[in-house]
Amino acid sequence: MSLRVAVVGSGPAGIYTAEALVKQSADPVDVDVLERLPTPYGLVRYGVAPDHTSIKSIANYLRKVLELPRVRFLGGVTLGSEVSVEDLLACYDAVVYCTGAMVDRKMGIPGEDLLGSVAATDFVNWYCGHPDVSPEAFELDSPEVAVIGVGNVAVDVVRVLAKTAEDLRATDVPDDVLARLADSQVKAIHMIGRRGPEHAKFTLKELRELGEVANADVCVRPDEAVVLGGDFPRQIKGNIDVLRSWSERSPVGRPRRLDVRFWLRPVEILGTTRVEGLRLERTRLSEDGRVVGTGEFETLPVGMVLRSVGYQSVPLPGVPFSTETMTVPNLAGRVRDREYVAGWLKRGPTGVIGTNKSDAAETVRTLLADAPSGAVASIDELLAARGVRPVTYEDWQAIEAAEADLARTLGRGERVKLVGLEAMLAACGRIAT
């Protein structure tokens, strides 16, 4: 009798877990990868910037895992809705939770709930065609926008705002979103960090890409690019050198301007019903290394604020969760008897996509050493009895084919993402058009 395991979540952490289960076990393992959406790959599909095609190619590797004989994809199945933890434990010998980090942290400042103050992940989901976000969610009708944060996600958001729609035409950006990007009124983009250039979290490759955007002048203030001493790692030194070189440039009159700012923290988003400005305070480091305000303020006349100051997981129904660490408490991936966790839900939002592979391997080693058992029911019979028809891998292939057909029809690249659950389900013949 083979081991039966449910993996909840089909992003890199979930698929790497499925791969490790099949390859590490000496005995047969049957793995069902459950996903609430009709589409797999998680952040690879809905988090990687559309112009980063080399990173998005990771989906080709993940695809091979889903095509393994003992792995099944079950889309449209949500924990807490179609199934419960108790259901899964009745149908599988073990369950591994791999749902990642799904929400942005808030800044905790006045005005943060005004219209136009938005989580960067919502904006990313918008231009990546996530079905949770409508193509009409963003108007881009303000001449100035602030992006709070100096990590890679912030850089992605800034780059997409700075580029022309034509620059993104060959990517998989949904056509309705591309039309809104084409109508963008944005002229100035402010990327703001609380600390100095030496503390920024973006990688050198991502930073350099900003300087290659033909549609925007990239500007850094000389006084904010100053870094005093320090024996910095090569990556940070590279960032400092690039930023310092930009501080010596003069704008040449490109259509958009990108201001990379440091030593500023948001203290208030201004406006009555929607964002009308952003008040910032100059910062410095205290003797113990904390960021403190100097009492010097400035205001930017922005009409939209996108925050990218960190991410956190959200609790799953019936699964233990720590509000202190915003993770599922675990020991080498073990949560409770027959329950396990991998990915950001296990360790927090750290590392890159590839980090999930070693993380998943650790969890699977723990699971296989436990040799859990307890499956007595069939997930197929349970879902059928509830009138739930999962989206299969073959259905997903039909969605992919429809996206490729759409790209050919529009004369745009290899694929253009379908928007909305109805369009995806229609593409695989699940609902009538």
N, C-alpha and C positions, 0 to 999 in steps of 0.2 A: 504494500500500500504506500503510495507516494505521499510526501508531505504537501499539504495544501496551504498556501499563504496568500493573504490579501495585502496588497500594497495600496495605500490610500494616497493618491496624488501621482500625476504622470509627468512631473517636471524632471529635471536631471537627477535629483535625489531619489525619486521614486523609481525611475527606469534603471539607474545604476544599482539600486537595491535588487530589482528583479534580476538583473544580469548576474550579480554576485550570488544570489540564491541558486540560480541554475548552474553556475560554473563552480562554486565552492563546495557544493554538497556532493558527497560520494553516492548518495541515493537520489532517486528521481524527486524533483520538486515541481509542482504545478503552481504557477503564479498568476493571479488575476490582478491587473493594475486598474484600480477604480479611479475615475475622474469625473468631476461634476460637469465639466464642459464636454462638447462633442469632439474636441481637439486635444491631442496630447502635446507634450514638450514644455508646458509651463512657461517659465521666463525666457526660454529659448525662442518661443513663438511670440510671446506677449511682453517681453521685457528688453530684449536686445534691440538696439536701434536699427531701423530698417536699412541704413547705409553701411552697417557692419556685417556684410555678407559672409566674411570669413568666419566670424563667431557663429552666425546663424547656421553655418554648415555643420555644426555639431549635431543638428537634427538628423543628418545622414547616419551618424553613429547610433543615435538613440533609436532610429527606425529599425536598425538591424536587431536590436534587442526585442522590440515588439514583434518582430517576425520570427523569433525563436519558437520552435514547436510547442514548448511547454509554457509559453507566456501568452496571456490574452489581455486585450484592451477592452474595458467596459466603461464607455463614456456615458455621460448623462446620469450618473449615479452619485448622489450626494449623501455623505455621512450626516445623519441628523434629519434627513428628509426621506429619501427612499429606503435607507437602511440605518440601523442603530449599531452601536458597539456590540450589544448583545447578539444582534443578528449575525454580525461578522464572526464573532467567536463561536457561534453555533455552526457556521458554514466552513470555517477555516481552522486549521491547527494553530495558526499564528496570524497576527495583524501588525503591519508596520505603517506608522503614520509618517507621511512625507509631504505635508501641505505647505511647507515653506513659511516665509514672512510676507504677509499680504497687505499690510497697511503702513502708512507713513507715521512717524512720530509727529506730534504737534509741537509748536514752539512755545505755546503758553503765554501769548502776549495779547493785549487788547486788540480787537478788530480782526482776529484771526478767522472769525466765522462770517465775515462779510462776503458778499457775492464777488467773485474774482480772486479770492484767496483759496488756493487749491493745493492739494498734495501733488507732488511731482509725479507720483506713480499713476494718478488719474490721467495726467497729461500723456505719460508714456503709454498707458493703456489705450488712450484715444488714438494716438498716431500709429499704434501697433494693431488697431482693429479689435480690441478685446470686446466681447459681446456685452460685458457689464457697462460699457460706456458708449453712449450714443454718438454718432458722427456729428451731431449738432451741439455737443457739450461745450465746445470752445469756438468762440467767435473771432478772436484775435483782432479786435477792433481798437485796441489801445496802442498809442505810439510807443509807450515805454512799458517794459516788463522787468520785474525783478525775480531772479532765481536765487533762493537762499540755500547755500551749500557749495562746497568745493570738492565733491567726489565725482566719480565717473558718471553716475546717473545725472547729476547736475550738468556735467559737460555735454552729455548726450542731448538733454533737453535744450540747452543753449545752442548747440550746433544745429538741431532741427529748426529752431526758431530763426536762426541766422541764415540758413540756406534758402534758395529759391525753390519753388515747387518743381521747376524743371530739373533741378539737381536731384530730386527725389523721384522723378517720374519712372525711372527704371527699377525702382524698388517695389516691395509688396505693400506699400501704404494703400489703404482703401481709397477708392476713387473719390468718394465724397469728402474724405479728409484732405486729400490732395487738392481738391477744389478750394477748400477753406484756407489751406496754406497758401494757395495762389492769391487769395484775396486778402492776405494778412496785411494789416496796417502797422505792424511793429517796425519801428525804426531804431530803437535803442534797447539793448538787453544788458541788464546789470547782474553779474554773477558775484555773490557776496559771501565772504568768509569771515568768521569771528576772529580767527587767528591769522598768523602770517603765512607767507608763501611756503615756508619750511614745514608747515603743519598740514598743508593741503593733502587730501586723500586721493586725488586723481592720479592716474598713471601718466608717465611721460608720453607714451604713444597717444593717449586720448588728448592730452593737452596740446601736443603739436598739431593735431588735426584741426583744432580751432584756428590756428594760424594759416591753415590751408583753405579756409572757406573764402572763395573768391568774392562773395557778395557782401562781406563785412570787414570793416576796420577793427582790429583788435587792439585795445588800449589798456595800458597799465600805468598807474600813477607812480612816478619815480620814488616818492617818499614811502609808498606802500610796498614797493618791491625791495626795499632795503632789508638785508638779512645780516645780522652782526655775528661774525665768527661761526664756530660750530663745525665739527667734523661729521658731515652728513653722508648717509649712504648714497651710492651712485644715482639711484632713482630720484631722490629728493634734490640732489645737486643738479641733476638735469632739469628738473622743474624750475629751480631757482634761476638757472642760466637762461632758460627760455623766457621766463617772465621778465627777467632783467633786460633781455634784448628787446622785448616788446615795449618796455618802458622808455626805450630810446627812440622808438618810432614816432612819426607824426601821421595822423590820419590823412588818407589820400582821396577822401570823398566818395567812398563806396556807399551803396544804398543803405546799409545798416551798420550800426556801431555796436561793438561788444566791449563793455567796460568790465574788466576783471578787478574786483575790489577786495581788499584785505583789511583786517583790524577794524571791522564794523560789525555790530550786532543789531538785529531788529528789536526795537522796543515797543513799537505800536504800528498797526496798520490803520491808516486814516480813511475816513469816509462815513457816510450816513447809512446808505443801503448797500453800496458797492465800494470796491477799493478805489480810492482817489489819491493815495500817496502812501509812502513808507518812511517812517521816522527811524533813523539809525543813530547809534551812539558809538563814538570812537572807543576802541578797547586797547588794553595792554595786558601783559602778563604780570601777575603779582609775584612776590618772592617765592611763593610755594607753587608757582606754575599755573594758577587759576586765571581765567579770563575775567577781568574786571573793567568796569566802565570808567571813562575819564571825565565825564560830564560835558563832553563836547558832542554836539548833535548836528545832524543834517537831514534834510527831507528830500526824497526822490519823488517826482510826480508820476508815479507808475499807476497803471490801471489794472494790473494783474500781478499777484505774488504767488510764485510756485515754490513750495518748501520741499527741500531735499536734505533733511537733517537726521536721517536714520530711519530704520524700518523695524517692524516688530511683528511677531506672529500673533494670531488670534486663537483663542481657545476653540477646541473641537468639542462638540456635544458628547458628554460622557467620558472625556479623556482628561486625566490630571493635567493641571497647568499652573505654573508659577507666575504670579503677577510681578514678582521682583525681577526675575530674569527674562520674563516673557518667552519662556520655553517650556517644553514638557519635561519634568524632572525625570532623569534616567541615570542608569549606571552602565556605561559602555553600550548604550542603546536600549537597554532593558527598562521598561516602564513598570509593568506589572506582569503577573503570570500570563504568558502567551501574547503580551502586547509590547511593541517595540517602537522606536522612533529613529528617524534619520534626517539629515539635512539641516536647514536653518531652524526648523522646529525643535531640533535636538540641541544645537550648539549656539543658536543666535545667528544674526545676519553677518557672518564673517566668511572670508575666503572668496574664491572665484568659482566658476561653474565646475571646474575639474576637482576642486576640493571635495565635492560631494561624492566622488568615486571612492576615495579612501575612507571617508566618513561612513558610507554605506557598507563598505567591506567590514568595518569594525562591528557595526550593528549585526550584520549577517553572521559573523563569527560567533557573536554572543547567542544569537537565535539558534544556530545549528548545534552549539554546545549544549543548549538547554533541551534540545530534542523535544519540542512541545507537541502535544496531541490533544485533540478534543473535538474535531469536526464530526458532526453527526447529521447535518442537514445539507441541502444543495442550494447554492446561491441562485442558480438558474430557476429552480422551482419556486424559491421564495419571491424573486422578482416577478416571475410570470403570474403568481397568485395575486400580486399587487398591481398588475397591469403595467409594469415597468419593462420597457423593451430597451436594453442598453444599446448605445452606439458601438458598433463593432469596429475592428481595425479595417475591415473591407469598406464600411461606411465612411471611415476617415479617408481612405484612399479615394473614394468618390468625391469627397469635399476637396481634396487636393487637386484632383483632375478638373473640377469645376473652376477652381482658382486659376489653374493654368490656362483653361479655355478663356476665362475672362481677360487675362493678360494679353492673350493673342488678339482677342476682339478689340481691345483698347489700344493695342500697339505698345504695350508697356511690359518690358522685362519678362521674367520667367513665370511670375504669378502675381496676382492682385488679390488680397484677402477679401473674402466675403464678410459682410458685416451683419451681425445679429444671429441669434439662434435659429430663427425661422429660415433664413437664407441657407444656412448650413444644413439644416435638416431637410430642406427641400432638395438640396444638391445631392443628397444620398437617398432620395426617394422616400423619406420618412413622413413628409407631409406634402400635400398637393400645393402647387404654385397657383 
